[in-house]
Amino acid sequence: MSRKMKNKVLEQLKIERIAAEGKCVGHHEGKVVFVANVAPGDVVDVRVTKGRSSFLEAEAIKIHEYSSDRVSPFCSHFGVCGGCKWQHISYELQMTYKRQQVIDQFERIAKVPLPQVMPIIGSEKTQYYRNKLDFTFSNNRWLTREEIDSGETFERNALGFHVPKRFDKIIDIDHCYLQGNISNDVRNELGAFALKEGLGYYDIINQKGLLRNLIIRTTLDEQSMVIVQFGADDQEGIDKTMEFLHQRFPEITALMYIINLKKNETFQDLEVHTYAGKDYIEETMEGLKFKIGPKSFYQTNSSQAYELYKVAREFADLSGNEVVYDLYTGTGTIANFVAKDAKQVIGIEYVEPAIVDAKENAIRNNIDNTLFYAGDMKDVLDDTFVSNHQKADVIITDPPRAGMHEDVVNMLLKLEAEKIVYVSCNPATQARDVALLAEKYDVIKIQPVDMFPQTYHVENVVLLKIKEQE
Ligand SMILES: C[S@@+](CC[C@H](N)C(=O)[O-])C[C@H]1O[C@@H](n2cnc3c(N)ncnc32)[C@H](O)[C@@H]1O
């Protein structure tokens, strides 16, 4: 019956609150209606896009009353681009909603006794806070309804971001407020150069075209890595593009390219060529220098990464005698950050080049009490591994959005470390894992940290302590 609701228009729906994944919630005839891109307090007409027996999903088609909490979005791409969907909500309220998301997820999913969730640590920078952006070249630029209705002819090549849920449509970006430094200039000037020179923008449907993808990484002290992915093995076109970037932006400290003839844009398995400069950039944190290679993960908001790591360090509360396991260590940033306060830190991570960087980061910073291993966590962290190493007193874990594999959670229950510091970018999967860990652990502290202003995403750190034996 509910499927019949599809495409039905519901009028004058009052938007009540924010739910998970940044969607807002209203009610229609007792049923929950999830609506994207609105704000609590709005009154809207919506069109149902999905009908289920317990809920409806809908898109706003007309706003009758704007919430008094709304603010004017600062970006001209707002509403089309999927990047900063919460620009219409003041930063103060964004932080309130993010903390509430953590409370809701833990109450709904973890269902264990909880301490009060601490006030969220806000980000000093609410614009230009990202250190990495990934732009796509496409010969299939997304046209807005107004552009189509205008009857004018538009340039169809685009360099920018994917339209949400559309793999084949790209929004041409002329200014992005997420990344500062040379990011906007490099993207715009490279785009203009490619158009002038007739260098082909990628055709995703037919899998051809020279220019495919552009990655820009920056550091707090203005180092920059620019990586161009080419969709054709055309050395003349590649040299022309790279030489333009090299001449026009001599300040790029790592200028690189990849020839990617595969169907997808991931390049972990491809060779990265250094055209000019170094093959890495370095971020500095509390006197430590972290080397970041083109294939390595680094937290995308460098200033807030420091705030996050300080929380993790405070929760770990190390005295210098502990063995710490840093699970999902990436380039070993947390491991090396807490090493001076621990007896030994052991980091485990899936991506091999990241582990190479982690080891090198330890050496460069004269840290001699860290060990790093590459491999899938559920395979590496087993009984043999544990018997070959010292038992962990403290475990710091920072898994990807999917959370920890059940085998890993079971291993943690078996290891019985005194404390677990669980860092997560997805409170829902974190709450799920905490529910399992609650068999042996109490939740002592919950600290949300905002790494991604203008989005609904929230980072969260939980301190778990082993239950007292009865
Ligand atoms: C959220 S990042 C955390 C990185 C690091 N703690 C930091 O702060 O920079 C998650 C990391 O987990 C790694 N990862 C994802 N799945 C994994 C798995 N199954 N086994 C081991 N590592 C994994 C990713 O490569 C990534 O580096």
PDBQT file of the ligand as one rigid body, heavy atoms in Angstrom, charges set to zero:
ROOT
HETATM    1  C1  LIG A 501      39.473   6.445   9.410  1.00  0.00    +0.000 C 
HETATM    2  S1  LIG A 501      40.993   5.915   8.756  1.00  0.00    +0.000 S 
HETATM    3  C2  LIG A 501      42.009   6.115  10.173  1.00  0.00    +0.000 C 
HETATM    4  C3  LIG A 501      43.448   6.392   9.908  1.00  0.00    +0.000 C 
HETATM    5  C4  LIG A 501      44.309   6.866  11.062  1.00  0.00    +0.000 C 
HETATM    6  N1  LIG A 501      43.909   6.374  12.339  1.00  0.00    +0.000 N 
HETATM    7  C5  LIG A 501      44.430   8.369  11.071  1.00  0.00    +0.000 C 
HETATM    8  O1  LIG A 501      43.930   9.017  11.978  1.00  0.00    +0.000 OA
HETATM    9  O2  LIG A 501      45.031   8.916  10.134  1.00  0.00    +0.000 OA
HETATM   10  C6  LIG A 501      40.743   4.222   8.626  1.00  0.00    +0.000 C 
HETATM   11  C7  LIG A 501      41.919   3.433   8.111  1.00  0.00    +0.000 C 
HETATM   12  O3  LIG A 501      41.565   2.065   8.131  1.00  0.00    +0.000 OA
HETATM   13  C8  LIG A 501      42.146   1.409   7.021  1.00  0.00    +0.000 C 
HETATM   14  N2  LIG A 501      41.379   0.167   6.800  1.00  0.00    +0.000 N 
HETATM   15  C9  LIG A 501      40.167   0.045   6.205  1.00  0.00    +0.000 A 
HETATM   16  N3  LIG A 501      39.756  -1.240   6.240  1.00  0.00    +0.000 NA
HETATM   17  C10 LIG A 501      40.731  -1.935   6.875  1.00  0.00    +0.000 A 
HETATM   18  C11 LIG A 501      40.879  -3.310   7.212  1.00  0.00    +0.000 A 
HETATM   19  N4  LIG A 501      39.937  -4.199   6.896  1.00  0.00    +0.000 N 
HETATM   20  N5  LIG A 501      42.002  -3.679   7.859  1.00  0.00    +0.000 NA
HETATM   21  C12 LIG A 501      42.954  -2.774   8.179  1.00  0.00    +0.000 A 
HETATM   22  N6  LIG A 501      42.859  -1.452   7.888  1.00  0.00    +0.000 NA
HETATM   23  C13 LIG A 501      41.761  -1.039   7.240  1.00  0.00    +0.000 A 
HETATM   24  C14 LIG A 501      42.063   2.432   5.923  1.00  0.00    +0.000 C 
HETATM   25  O4  LIG A 501      43.001   2.178   4.915  1.00  0.00    +0.000 OA
HETATM   26  C15 LIG A 501      42.344   3.740   6.688  1.00  0.00    +0.000 C 
HETATM   27  O5  LIG A 501      43.714   4.047   6.674  1.00  0.00    +0.000 OA
ENDROOT
TORSDOF 0
